[in-house]
């Protein structure tokens, strides 16, 4: 599925000879990832084509005459589509050509030199392990180093991920984003400008039954146990009083296996809970707390009369979804580097044999979208296991495993849209003028 790449603005710059060129600001999951020129992306595409041939998406052509505003807007949009589409091929995502270019782009954008550094990795029990890295190490590499230090089996790395996590007041925890394998954690952490943000290690799957795959590895068992305790303490998982008493007894005995067996019966075990947000159901402006996992979106909605209503949306009845930016984008060279001020995620859902759109307004829209994608991919893996004729490759699970699904059955369920009427831009910036709301 597509990565959440977007290019909201392009800026005119002057080179050393007095000429003018356009610099494109590339965002990933709502955060500034890098700034690059068309010529850099063009050369990168040529390198990719020498490796992968004509299976790559089309790249915007060169213009040999001065571009009009409409032509510049079209190129920006085409480059954005190219970045989204080229990431749909897992072989491209893992290639050295792909990773090395984005590593250099991220380093150069934030003026980071390649050098040795130390990075704190927070475990689910909020203890820290300090690892020695190179500033140009990708999240995939940093995860390998951290996992080696705690003794996590290499073949299980695909079940865990690195996240940017914000630690708030009174012990509150908020997952900001999942770091992509090719991202540089050292750079992403420093450039995020999220207050009290740290790099955290957490499991990265939405199907609680996958726990059974990890139980024979002591380090993996420890991580699951830590995260289960944390989720219960943070009230992300909601045990009954009877379950809570039994869990406390198992915890006192340090019986991790029994604890996790019971924990899997707890409501919302293994779910990721988002920060409080608003939605348009059952009426606009309703407060909501979302928990995502086990092939569902669970919403605890606060009604105008302060009563609460639990609503569950099953992923099997979700047709598609889209993320839309509603906020402002000011001072691209200054401190504001995120797009998550005002985001919405809307999804099309089948209810009573009728397709309806439901809208969620949350700064974690990209994270929510990533969770939905994860649930879809896990479902496809299960289908592939039942049907040998299907062919799909799922890169985020164990790198040594490949699942196959016919090309005709691959779908892109998500998209990203802009609403230009609500975007304010700095002088010499250009944005795409005609943004259309399109049915997915």
QUIBELTA-V344181 format. One record per backbone hydrogen bond with DSSP energy under -0.5 kcal/mol. CO is the residue of the C=O (numbers start at 0). NH is the residue of the N-H. If there is no record, write none. Layout:
# QUIBELTA-V344181
co: [CO;CO]
nh: [NH;NH]
This chain:
# QUIBELTA-V344181
co: [2;3;5;8;9;10;12;14;18;20;21;21;22;23;23;24;24;25;25;26;27;29;30;33;35;36;37;38;39;40;41;42;43;44;45;46;47;47;48;51;52;67;68;69;70;71;72;73;74;75;76;77;78;79;80;81;82;83;84;85;87;88;88;89;91;94;95;96;97;98;99;100;101;102;103;104;105;106;107;112;114;116;118;119;119;120;121;122;126;128;128;130;130;132;133;137;138;139;140;141;142;143;144;145;146;146;152;153;155;156;158;160;161;162;162;163;163;164;164;165;165;167;168;171;173;173;176;179;180;182;182;183;184;185;186;187;188;192;193;195;197;197;198;199;199;201;205;205;206;207;208;209;210;210;213;215;216;217;218;219;220;221;222;223;224;225;226;227;228;229;230;230;231;236;237;239;240;241;242;243;244;245;246;247;248;249;249;250;253;254;255;256;257;258;259;261;262;265;266;267;270;271;276;277;278;278;282;285;286;287;288;289;290;291;292;294;295;295;296;296;297;298;298;299;300;300;301;302;306;308;308;310;311;312;313;314;316;316;319;320;321;322;323;324;330;334;336;338;341;341;342;343;344;345;346;346;347;347;348;348;350;353;355;357;358;359;359;360;361;363;364;365;366;367;368;369;370;371;372;373;374;375;376;377;378;379;380;381;382;385;386;389;389;390;390;391;391;392;393;397;405;406;410;412;414;416;417;418;419;421;423;425;427;429;432;433;435]
nh: [4;28;26;24;429;22;20;17;14;12;23;37;10;25;35;8;26;32;33;5;30;338;27;25;23;40;41;42;43;44;45;46;47;48;49;50;50;51;52;54;55;71;72;73;74;75;76;77;78;79;80;81;82;83;84;85;86;2;87;88;89;91;92;93;94;98;99;100;101;102;103;104;105;106;107;108;109;111;110;114;134;132;130;121;198;128;200;125;122;120;130;118;132;116;136;141;142;143;144;145;146;147;148;149;150;151;155;156;158;159;203;201;178;164;199;175;176;166;197;167;173;170;171;167;165;175;163;182;139;138;184;187;188;189;190;191;192;194;196;166;164;199;121;162;201;160;207;293;209;210;211;212;213;214;216;217;220;221;222;223;224;225;226;227;228;229;230;231;232;233;235;236;234;238;266;243;244;245;246;247;248;249;250;251;252;253;254;253;255;258;259;260;261;262;263;264;265;268;237;270;272;291;287;360;284;285;285;278;301;276;299;273;297;271;295;314;292;297;298;312;290;300;310;288;302;308;286;305;302;300;310;298;313;296;316;317;318;349;347;414;345;416;343;418;333;336;31;341;325;326;361;323;359;321;348;357;318;319;350;355;353;350;348;346;279;344;361;277;364;367;368;369;370;371;372;373;374;375;376;377;378;379;380;381;382;383;384;385;386;387;389;403;404;403;404;393;402;394;396;400;408;409;412;320;322;324;419;421;422;423;328;428;11;9;434;435;437]
